[in-house]
Amino acid sequence: MLSNAIERELDPIDAVITWVDGNAAKHQQKRQKYMALESLPLHENASNPHRWMCNDEILYCIQSIENHAPWIGKIWVVVDEDGPDLSSLSESIKTKVHLVYHAEIFDGFAQVLPTFNSLAIESMLWRIEGLSERFIYFNDDVFLTAPLCPDDVFEGLTPVLRGKWVDYSQVLGCDDMREDPAKFHCFMQINAAQIMAYPATKLFSAAHVVHPFRRSIMAELFARYPDEFLHNISHRFRNLAQFLPQGLHNHACIRNKAAKINPTNDHLHISSGHGKGQPSSDTLALLSKATDPGIKFLCVNDLPQLVEIIPNAADWIAQAIGGFPERTRLSLQPDDILMDLV
């Protein structure tokens, strides 16, 4: 039987979403100001303006939580200064949403602000005042596409991880790969794994899904590796020397035999650049899989780019997440659109 303390830890599970409106003039001016102050050229992965673009993905993200994970407790939206317009969402889901500001989670480390770096922000999410012990972290371009149960992400206090074991050793020492924005994530994960004594030849690469976190584990890691965390948050823009915070958390849990790896292929990832130069029907065939009942997670890294290939991609995503209250659920079939794309 669980102790009262553990029972309290098991209730509830919060969600955390990071958000920024890179289209806002104030944000653009501030970002350009601090880019100009950088002493060295930024990596393309750190400077691409698409990284901060706002295309209302957060509305799909939060709506997907209401549709498929109503058991989630609070929904923390982490912002710089201004929050998103959530007026189109239902009152019931909006009551769960709480804004939390960079200044709050970086309290005591104001010298690193402002930051335009998701890796720095992710390093400090666990410091949200009032956050539950167990929480799941969403990028705002990750959506739930089928009913999600608590034990899909936690078994008791044990995080359920999705991903695979990989060998990234070939990227080390290769200048071309260091410059390749698509390989940037490899270095982030290598750096995280190495802190926990996992080599580049065998590390756990997390899938593009929601990430389950234990708040206490992140606090312990912060206390154990203060220099590494301070280095991670000191970069205002992404840097190859940084580590992936969820990668550090995952490897710490795996090393302590406090994680479960779920090998189920229940997630779909449409990465930036996918489908360029290819028949549109191929990309549509992939996107349409998001409506399969076995797919629980959809990640779309660049929605405007996807819309260039599939003009009604937003409608497909709306269908995949279960629709919006004010919208009629679409009944599109892949073949209906393929006729127009061939």
C-alpha positions in Angstrom: 0.0 0.0 0.0 1.3 3.4 -0.9 2.2 5.8 1.8 0.3 9.1 2.2 3.3 11.0 1.0 3.5 9.0 -2.2 -0.3 9.2 -2.7 0.0 12.9 -2.6 2.8 12.8 -5.1 0.6 10.7 -7.4 -2.1 13.4 -7.6 -2.2 15.2 -10.0 -0.1 15.3 -13.2 0.3 18.8 -14.6 1.2 19.8 -18.1 3.8 22.5 -19.0 3.9 24.2 -22.4 6.5 26.7 -23.6 5.3 29.5 -25.8 6.5 32.6 -27.5 5.1 34.9 -30.2 8.2 35.5 -32.4 6.0 37.6 -34.7 5.5 40.3 -32.0 7.4 43.5 -32.8 8.6 43.9 -29.2 10.0 40.3 -29.2 11.6 40.8 -32.6 13.3 44.0 -31.5 14.6 42.4 -28.3 15.8 39.3 -30.1 17.6 41.3 -32.8 19.3 43.5 -30.1 20.7 40.5 -28.3 21.7 38.7 -31.5 23.8 41.7 -32.4 25.6 41.5 -29.0 26.7 37.9 -29.6 30.5 37.7 -29.9 30.5 34.7 -32.2 28.2 33.8 -35.2 25.2 31.8 -34.1 24.5 28.3 -35.3 21.8 28.1 -37.9 19.7 26.0 -35.6 19.9 28.9 -33.0 19.1 31.8 -35.4 16.4 30.5 -37.7 13.4 32.8 -37.2 11.1 29.8 -37.6 12.2 28.8 -34.1 10.1 31.6 -32.6 7.2 31.8 -35.0 3.7 31.6 -33.6 1.1 29.9 -35.8 -1.5 29.2 -33.1 -0.2 25.7 -32.5 -0.7 26.2 -28.8 -4.5 26.2 -29.5 -4.3 22.8 -31.0 -2.0 21.6 -28.2 -4.3 22.8 -25.4 -7.5 21.6 -27.2 -5.9 18.2 -27.7 -5.4 18.0 -23.9 -9.0 18.8 -23.3 -10.1 16.2 -25.8 -7.8 13.4 -24.9 -6.4 14.0 -21.4 -9.0 15.7 -19.3 -7.4 14.2 -16.1 -4.4 16.6 -16.4 -4.3 19.1 -13.5 -3.0 22.5 -14.2 -1.7 23.6 -17.6 1.3 25.9 -17.1 2.2 28.1 -20.1 5.7 29.4 -19.8 6.1 32.8 -21.5 8.5 35.7 -21.6 6.1 38.6 -21.0 2.9 38.2 -23.0 0.7 35.2 -23.1 -1.2 33.7 -26.0 -4.8 34.5 -27.0 -6.8 31.6 -25.7 -10.3 33.2 -26.2 -11.4 30.5 -28.8 -11.0 27.7 -26.2 -13.7 26.5 -23.8 -14.1 28.1 -20.4 -13.5 24.8 -18.7 -10.0 24.3 -20.2 -9.1 28.0 -19.8 -9.6 27.6 -16.0 -6.8 25.1 -16.0 -4.3 27.4 -17.7 -1.8 29.4 -15.7 0.8 31.7 -17.1 4.3 31.6 -15.6 7.0 34.0 -16.6 10.6 33.6 -17.4 11.4 36.0 -14.6 9.8 33.6 -12.1 11.5 30.4 -13.1 14.9 32.2 -13.5 14.5 33.9 -10.1 18.1 34.3 -8.7 19.6 34.0 -12.2 18.3 37.2 -13.7 21.7 37.9 -15.3 20.9 35.3 -18.0 17.6 37.0 -19.1 16.2 37.7 -21.5 16.6 34.3 -23.1 15.6 33.1 -26.5 16.8 29.6 -25.9 14.4 26.7 -25.3 17.2 24.6 -23.8 17.8 27.2 -21.1 14.1 27.5 -20.4 13.6 23.7 -20.2 16.4 23.6 -17.7 14.3 25.6 -15.3 10.7 24.4 -15.8 10.9 22.4 -12.6 11.2 25.7 -10.6 7.5 26.6 -11.4 5.9 27.5 -8.1 3.1 25.1 -7.4 4.1 22.6 -10.1 3.1 19.0 -9.4 5.8 16.4 -8.7 4.9 14.5 -11.9 4.4 16.7 -15.0 4.5 16.3 -18.7 6.3 18.8 -20.9 4.8 19.8 -24.3 6.5 21.8 -27.0 3.6 23.8 -28.4 3.9 21.9 -31.7 3.1 18.5 -30.0 -0.5 17.4 -30.0 -2.4 14.5 -28.5 -4.4 12.6 -31.2 -6.0 9.8 -29.2 -7.1 9.2 -25.6 -4.1 9.4 -23.2 -4.2 7.7 -19.8 -2.0 8.7 -16.9 -0.2 5.3 -17.1 0.7 6.1 -20.7 3.2 8.7 -19.2 3.7 7.5 -15.6 3.5 4.1 -13.9 3.2 5.3 -10.3 6.2 7.6 -10.0 8.0 6.0 -12.9 8.2 8.0 -16.1 7.3 6.1 -19.2 9.8 7.1 -22.0 9.4 6.9 -25.7 12.4 6.8 -28.0 15.2 4.5 -28.9 18.8 3.6 -28.2 21.1 5.1 -30.8 24.8 5.5 -31.7 25.6 9.1 -32.4 29.4 8.7 -32.3 29.7 9.3 -36.0 28.7 13.0 -35.5 31.6 13.7 -33.2 34.5 15.3 -34.8 32.7 15.9 -38.1 32.6 19.6 -39.0 29.9 19.2 -41.6 27.6 17.6 -39.0 28.4 20.3 -36.5 27.1 22.8 -39.0 24.1 20.9 -40.0 21.0 22.3 -38.2 19.2 18.9 -38.5 22.0 17.3 -36.5 22.0 19.8 -33.7 19.8 17.6 -31.5 22.4 14.9 -31.7 24.9 17.0 -29.9 22.4 18.2 -27.3 21.6 14.5 -26.5 25.3 13.5 -26.5 26.1 16.2 -24.0 23.1 15.2 -21.7 24.0 11.5 -21.8 27.7 12.2 -21.1 26.8 14.0 -17.8 25.3 10.7 -16.7 28.3 8.7 -18.0 26.5 7.3 -21.1 28.7 7.3 -24.2 27.8 8.6 -27.6 27.9 5.0 -28.9 24.8 4.1 -26.9 22.4 6.7 -25.6 18.7 7.0 -25.3 17.2 9.4 -27.9 13.7 10.6 -26.9 11.0 10.7 -29.5 9.2 13.9 -30.4 6.3 13.4 -27.9 5.3 14.8 -24.5 8.1 14.3 -22.0 7.3 13.0 -18.5 9.4 14.7 -15.7 9.8 14.2 -12.0 10.2 17.6 -10.4 12.3 16.2 -7.6 14.7 14.5 -9.9 15.3 17.7 -11.8 15.9 19.5 -8.5 18.4 16.8 -7.4 20.2 17.1 -10.8 20.3 20.9 -10.5 21.9 20.5 -7.0 24.4 17.9 -8.2 25.5 19.6 -11.4 25.2 23.4 -10.7 28.0 24.3 -13.1 26.5 22.4 -15.9 23.1 24.0 -15.4 24.5 27.4 -15.0 26.4 26.9 -18.3 23.2 25.6 -19.9 21.1 28.7 -19.0 23.8 31.2 -19.7 23.4 30.9 -23.5 20.7 33.3 -24.7 20.6 31.4 -28.0 21.1 27.7 -28.7 24.6 26.5 -28.6 26.3 23.2 -29.5 27.8 23.0 -26.0 24.4 22.7 -24.3 22.7 19.6 -23.1 19.1 18.6 -23.6 17.4 18.8 -20.2 14.9 16.0 -20.8 17.8 13.9 -22.0 19.6 14.5 -18.7 16.5 13.6 -16.8 15.8 10.5 -18.9 19.3 9.1 -18.5 19.3 9.8 -14.8 16.1 7.8 -14.5 17.4 5.0 -16.6 20.6 4.8 -14.7 18.7 4.6 -11.4 16.3 2.0 -12.9 13.5 4.5 -12.3 12.2 4.7 -15.9 10.2 2.5 -18.2 10.8 2.5 -21.9 7.7 2.1 -24.0 8.7 0.6 -27.4 5.2 1.2 -28.9 5.3 3.2 -32.1 2.4 5.4 -31.2 3.8 8.8 -32.3 4.1 10.6 -35.6 6.7 13.3 -36.4 6.6 15.7 -39.4 10.0 17.4 -39.2 11.0 20.7 -40.7 11.8 20.3 -44.4 9.8 17.1 -44.7 8.2 16.6 -48.1 10.1 19.4 -49.9 10.7 18.4 -53.5 8.6 15.3 -53.0 5.0 14.6 -54.3 2.5 16.2 -52.0 0.6 13.0 -51.9 3.5 11.4 -49.9 3.3 14.0 -47.2 -0.5 13.8 -47.1 -0.3 10.0 -46.7 2.0 10.6 -43.7 -0.2 13.3 -42.1 -3.4 11.3 -42.5 -1.9 8.6 -40.3 -2.3 11.0 -37.4 -6.0 10.1 -37.5 -5.2 6.4 -36.9 -6.5 5.3 -33.4 -3.1 3.8 -32.6 -1.3 7.2 -32.9 -1.4 9.2 -29.6 1.1 12.0 -30.4 1.7 14.2 -33.4 4.6 16.6 -33.7 4.6 19.2 -36.6 7.8 21.2 -36.4 6.9 23.8 -39.1 3.2 24.2 -39.7 3.5 27.0 -42.3 5.9 24.8 -44.3 3.5 21.9 -44.1 0.6 24.2 -45.2 2.7 25.1 -48.3 2.6 21.4 -49.2 -0.9 20.5 -47.9 -3.0 23.7 -48.0 -5.6 22.3 -45.6 -3.1 20.7 -43.2 -4.6 22.6 -40.3 -8.0 20.9 -40.9 -6.2 17.5 -40.9 -4.6 18.4 -37.5 -8.0 19.6 -36.2 -9.5 16.3 -37.2 -6.6 14.3 -35.6 -6.9 16.1 -32.2 -10.7 15.5 -32.2 -11.8 18.9 -33.3 -12.7 22.2 -31.6 -16.0 22.8 -29.9 -17.0 25.5 -32.3 -16.0 23.5 -35.4 -17.7 20.6 -37.1 -15.4 17.6 -37.0 -14.1 17.0 -40.5 -14.6 13.8 -42.3 -11.9 14.1 -44.9 -10.5 11.0 -46.4 -7.0 10.8 -47.9 -8.2 9.8 -51.3 -10.5 12.8 -51.5 -7.5 15.2 -51.4 -5.1 12.9 -53.3 -7.2 13.4 -56.4 -6.4 17.1 -56.2 -2.7 16.7 -55.5 -1.7 14.1 -58.1 
